[in-house]
Amino acid sequence: MTTASRATGTINTGTPLLSIENMSVNYGAIQAVRDLSVVVYEGEVVTLIGANGAGKTTTLRAVSRLLKPVSGRISFMGRDITRLPADEAVKLGIAQSPEGRQVLARQSVQDNLELGGYTRSNAEVKADIDRMYGRFPRLGERRSQMAGTLSGGEQQMLAIARALMSRPKLLLLDEPSLGLAPIIVREIFDIIRELNAQGVTILLVEQNARLAMQSSNRTYVLDAGQLTLQGNSAELVSDERVLQAYLGG
């Protein structure tokens, strides 16, 4: 296993924003993640890559407290959150944009955004919805439209905007490019880079490994629920093992 290195301009000192230590997660009798350790520092984009079934989504769901690890520890801002309820994790500053977007299809864009801000006051929510419409103009144009009638790219924007409505300190993005046309994928990743430049820390799961690594500071490679490689994304993108397995090398 390579040693994790620091990307240029990334301050990896002090307590990590997120720390996963020796975590294992099961689905019934199936062990989906085994003895996994990951750290994310404030201001980073960290990506998890691996084949289908590698445990990437399971890891995000454990961090957002939708799944309970059978062993190990998850810490956020120095606090043990391993047994914290999911709604408390949102209040603490963790938000997830899930795989497949999962917008409320029969609710309007506005309703979806209001749901994302359920932990906050009405005045704050109204101000942030206006902010989201400024950040995602197409959502503003479709604020009264049913979310299920939006294009795939617009639904992905809505899923990200809904997650941002809780003002997270850590944004979990699960397969944001899934099922989207290449031009829309580029637009979504422009949004991810802009969010990070504005100070949002991101843990990213993405099927397009090359694009994910080009957009992140550090990368963890998972295989069958276990960590196999980790390091600086700019270095790992040229690693022969990663090239052969994930980048069509």
LOMAR-912713 format. One record per residue (C-alpha): x, y, z. Coordinates in nm, 3 decimals, m for minus. Layout:
N
[site [X; Y; Z]];
...
END
This chain:
249
[site [0.000; 0.000; 0.000]];
[site [0.133; 0.343; m0.083]];
[site [0.158; 0.607; 0.184]];
[site [m0.097; 0.887; 0.164]];
[site [0.066; 1.209; 0.053]];
[site [m0.052; 1.567; 0.061]];
[site [m0.177; 1.747; m0.245]];
[site [m0.029; 2.086; m0.319]];
[site [m0.216; 2.358; m0.133]];
[site [m0.389; 2.114; 0.101]];
[site [m0.328; 2.159; 0.475]];
[site [m0.325; 1.811; 0.628]];
[site [m0.238; 1.901; 0.984]];
[site [m0.412; 1.861; 1.317]];
[site [m0.735; 1.668; 1.362]];
[site [m0.902; 1.541; 1.042]];
[site [m1.252; 1.669; 0.970]];
[site [m1.352; 1.305; 0.914]];
[site [m1.171; 0.997; 1.038]];
[site [m1.277; 0.639; 0.967]];
[site [m1.077; 0.390; 1.172]];
[site [m1.075; 0.015; 1.107]];
[site [m1.443; 0.019; 1.006]];
[site [m1.630; m0.294; 0.900]];
[site [m1.989; m0.288; 0.770]];
[site [m2.211; m0.587; 0.693]];
[site [m2.525; m0.638; 0.489]];
[site [m2.668; m0.934; 0.675]];
[site [m2.413; m1.212; 0.641]];
[site [m2.219; m1.028; 0.369]];
[site [m1.922; m0.816; 0.475]];
[site [m1.935; m0.512; 0.246]];
[site [m1.648; m0.316; 0.404]];
[site [m1.364; m0.466; 0.604]];
[site [m1.119; m0.289; 0.837]];
[site [m1.130; 0.038; 0.637]];
[site [m0.945; 0.352; 0.747]];
[site [m0.991; 0.686; 0.567]];
[site [m0.923; 1.047; 0.666]];
[site [m1.052; 1.370; 0.513]];
[site [m0.908; 1.707; 0.609]];
[site [m1.095; 2.035; 0.592]];
[site [m1.084; 2.191; 0.246]];
[site [m1.005; 1.869; 0.059]];
[site [m1.176; 1.673; m0.212]];
[site [m1.109; 1.306; m0.139]];
[site [m1.229; 1.038; m0.378]];
[site [m1.309; 0.670; m0.334]];
[site [m1.272; 0.457; m0.647]];
[site [m1.316; 0.087; m0.713]];
[site [m1.523; m0.161; m0.908]];
[site [m1.894; m0.214; m0.846]];
[site [m1.938; m0.383; m0.511]];
[site [m1.610; m0.247; m0.374]];
[site [m1.783; m0.087; m0.075]];
[site [m1.777; 0.278; m0.181]];
[site [m2.147; 0.358; m0.136]];
[site [m2.153; 0.151; 0.184]];
[site [m1.875; 0.372; 0.320]];
[site [m2.068; 0.692; 0.246]];
[site [m2.386; 0.550; 0.399]];
[site [m2.197; 0.461; 0.713]];
[site [m2.052; 0.813; 0.738]];
[site [m2.399; 0.968; 0.695]];
[site [m2.521; 0.723; 0.961]];
[site [m2.765; 0.539; 0.736]];
[site [m2.573; 0.218; 0.808]];
[site [m2.422; 0.102; 1.136]];
[site [m2.069; m0.041; 1.136]];
[site [m2.022; m0.371; 1.311]];
[site [m1.679; m0.259; 1.427]];
[site [m1.446; 0.038; 1.407]];
[site [m1.497; 0.407; 1.469]];
[site [m1.615; 0.713; 1.274]];
[site [m1.511; 1.055; 1.406]];
[site [m1.626; 1.393; 1.278]];
[site [m1.460; 1.713; 1.398]];
[site [m1.296; 1.505; 1.669]];
[site [m1.624; 1.362; 1.796]];
[site [m1.713; 0.992; 1.787]];
[site [m2.029; 0.965; 1.572]];
[site [m2.025; 0.587; 1.518]];
[site [m2.364; 0.546; 1.689]];
[site [m2.507; 0.889; 1.612]];
[site [m2.857; 0.892; 1.450]];
[site [m2.867; 1.008; 1.089]];
[site [m3.067; 1.324; 1.161]];
[site [m2.813; 1.426; 1.425]];
[site [m2.533; 1.376; 1.172]];
[site [m2.706; 1.624; 0.942]];
[site [m2.731; 1.876; 1.225]];
[site [m2.364; 1.822; 1.302]];
[site [m2.268; 1.909; 0.942]];
[site [m2.275; 1.598; 0.722]];
[site [m2.494; 1.590; 0.410]];
[site [m2.519; 1.333; 0.132]];
[site [m2.623; 1.359; m0.230]];
[site [m2.714; 0.994; m0.292]];
[site [m2.651; 0.763; m0.585]];
[site [m2.934; 0.788; m0.834]];
[site [m3.018; 1.141; m0.710]];
[site [m3.337; 1.028; m0.532]];
[site [m3.520; 1.359; m0.567]];
[site [m3.885; 1.368; m0.463]];
[site [m4.028; 1.326; m0.812]];
[site [m4.382; 1.443; m0.732]];
[site [m4.268; 1.748; m0.540]];
[site [m4.150; 2.075; m0.689]];
[site [m3.791; 2.192; m0.705]];
[site [m3.877; 2.443; m0.431]];
[site [m4.024; 2.168; m0.210]];
[site [m3.715; 1.954; m0.250]];
[site [m3.492; 2.241; m0.143]];
[site [m3.711; 2.321; 0.154]];
[site [m3.682; 1.959; 0.263]];
[site [m3.304; 1.986; 0.250]];
[site [m3.316; 2.271; 0.499]];
[site [m3.546; 2.099; 0.749]];
[site [m3.297; 2.137; 1.036]];
[site [m3.282; 2.515; 1.001]];
[site [m3.505; 2.817; 1.060]];
[site [m3.752; 2.933; 0.795]];
[site [m3.572; 3.263; 0.745]];
[site [m3.239; 3.086; 0.688]];
[site [m3.400; 2.839; 0.450]];
[site [m3.557; 3.114; 0.237]];
[site [m3.226; 3.297; 0.208]];
[site [m3.041; 2.980; 0.114]];
[site [m3.298; 2.876; m0.145]];
[site [m3.239; 3.212; m0.313]];
[site [m2.867; 3.141; m0.290]];
[site [m2.916; 2.800; m0.454]];
[site [m3.112; 2.956; m0.738]];
[site [m2.820; 3.194; m0.786]];
[site [m2.572; 2.907; m0.789]];
[site [m2.793; 2.683; m1.009]];
[site [m2.988; 2.921; m1.238]];
[site [m3.169; 2.638; m1.416]];
[site [m3.325; 2.531; m1.088]];
[site [m3.445; 2.886; m1.036]];
[site [m3.611; 2.880; m1.376]];
[site [m3.787; 2.556; m1.281]];
[site [m3.865; 2.623; m0.916]];
[site [m4.233; 2.528; m0.954]];
[site [m4.169; 2.231; m1.181]];
[site [m4.207; 1.875; m1.050]];
[site [m3.862; 1.732; m0.984]];
[site [m3.941; 1.410; m1.171]];
[site [m3.983; 1.604; m1.496]];
[site [m3.634; 1.757; m1.482]];
[site [m3.353; 1.628; m1.701]];
[site [m3.095; 1.397; m1.543]];
[site [m2.842; 1.677; m1.513]];
[site [m3.097; 1.910; m1.355]];
[site [m3.197; 1.640; m1.107]];
[site [m2.832; 1.596; m1.012]];
[site [m2.800; 1.971; m0.958]];
[site [m3.112; 1.956; m0.742]];
[site [m2.973; 1.666; m0.538]];
[site [m2.651; 1.859; m0.473]];
[site [m2.841; 2.181; m0.395]];
[site [m3.073; 1.994; m0.157]];
[site [m2.771; 1.855; 0.030]];
[site [m2.616; 2.201; 0.047]];
[site [m2.932; 2.341; 0.208]];
[site [m2.818; 2.204; 0.545]];
[site [m2.495; 2.405; 0.512]];
[site [m2.276; 2.098; 0.555]];
[site [m1.916; 2.101; 0.666]];
[site [m1.873; 1.774; 0.475]];
[site [m2.057; 1.696; 0.150]];
[site [m2.082; 1.330; 0.047]];
[site [m2.133; 1.286; m0.327]];
[site [m2.226; 0.940; m0.451]];
[site [m2.184; 0.883; m0.826]];
[site [m2.277; 1.237; m0.938]];
[site [m2.207; 1.159; m1.305]];
[site [m2.411; 0.837; m1.321]];
[site [m2.622; 0.818; m1.635]];
[site [m2.538; 1.167; m1.759]];
[site [m2.416; 1.278; m2.100]];
[site [m2.045; 1.374; m2.116]];
[site [m2.115; 1.746; m2.154]];
[site [m2.336; 1.740; m1.842]];
[site [m2.074; 1.538; m1.653]];
[site [m1.820; 1.813; m1.720]];
[site [m2.068; 2.070; m1.594]];
[site [m2.130; 1.872; m1.273]];
[site [m1.757; 1.844; m1.208]];
[site [m1.714; 2.217; m1.270]];
[site [m1.974; 2.263; m0.995]];
[site [m1.783; 2.026; m0.764]];
[site [m1.459; 2.218; m0.816]];
[site [m1.635; 2.550; m0.761]];
[site [m1.792; 2.427; m0.437]];
[site [m1.455; 2.311; m0.311]];
[site [m1.294; 2.643; m0.407]];
[site [m1.563; 2.810; m0.195]];
[site [m1.460; 2.601; 0.105]];
[site [m1.682; 2.291; 0.090]];
[site [m1.502; 1.972; 0.192]];
[site [m1.608; 1.678; m0.025]];
[site [m1.588; 1.300; m0.004]];
[site [m1.660; 1.174; m0.355]];
[site [m1.757; 0.834; m0.493]];
[site [m1.742; 0.832; m0.870]];
[site [m1.747; 0.572; m1.150]];
[site [m1.538; 0.796; m1.378]];
[site [m1.214; 0.730; m1.194]];
[site [m0.995; 0.951; m1.410]];
[site [m1.220; 1.255; m1.379]];
[site [m1.260; 1.197; m1.005]];
[site [m0.885; 1.178; m0.952]];
[site [m0.826; 1.487; m1.166]];
[site [m1.075; 1.674; m0.944]];
[site [m0.949; 1.558; m0.604]];
[site [m0.656; 1.599; m0.370]];
[site [m0.626; 1.240; m0.253]];
[site [m0.763; 0.902; m0.359]];
[site [m0.846; 0.578; m0.181]];
[site [m0.881; 0.263; m0.392]];
[site [m1.118; m0.006; m0.263]];
[site [m1.145; m0.365; m0.377]];
[site [m1.399; m0.610; m0.234]];
[site [m1.451; m0.390; 0.070]];
[site [m1.084; m0.344; 0.152]];
[site [m0.839; m0.060; 0.098]];
[site [m0.572; m0.153; m0.157]];
[site [m0.410; 0.181; m0.246]];
[site [m0.411; 0.537; m0.121]];
[site [m0.221; 0.850; m0.208]];
[site [m0.202; 1.183; m0.384]];
[site [m0.449; 1.178; m0.675]];
[site [m0.202; 1.338; m0.915]];
[site [0.042; 1.056; m0.845]];
[site [m0.203; 0.766; m0.837]];
[site [m0.358; 0.863; m1.171]];
[site [m0.025; 0.754; m1.325]];
[site [0.018; 0.443; m1.107]];
[site [0.039; 0.133; m1.327]];
[site [m0.193; m0.066; m1.098]];
[site [m0.462; 0.203; m1.116]];
[site [m0.411; 0.248; m1.492]];
[site [m0.462; m0.122; m1.557]];
[site [m0.757; m0.172; m1.322]];
[site [m0.960; 0.149; m1.351]];
[site [m0.831; 0.381; m1.622]];
[site [m0.815; 0.153; m1.924]];
[site [m0.434; 0.144; m1.920]];
END
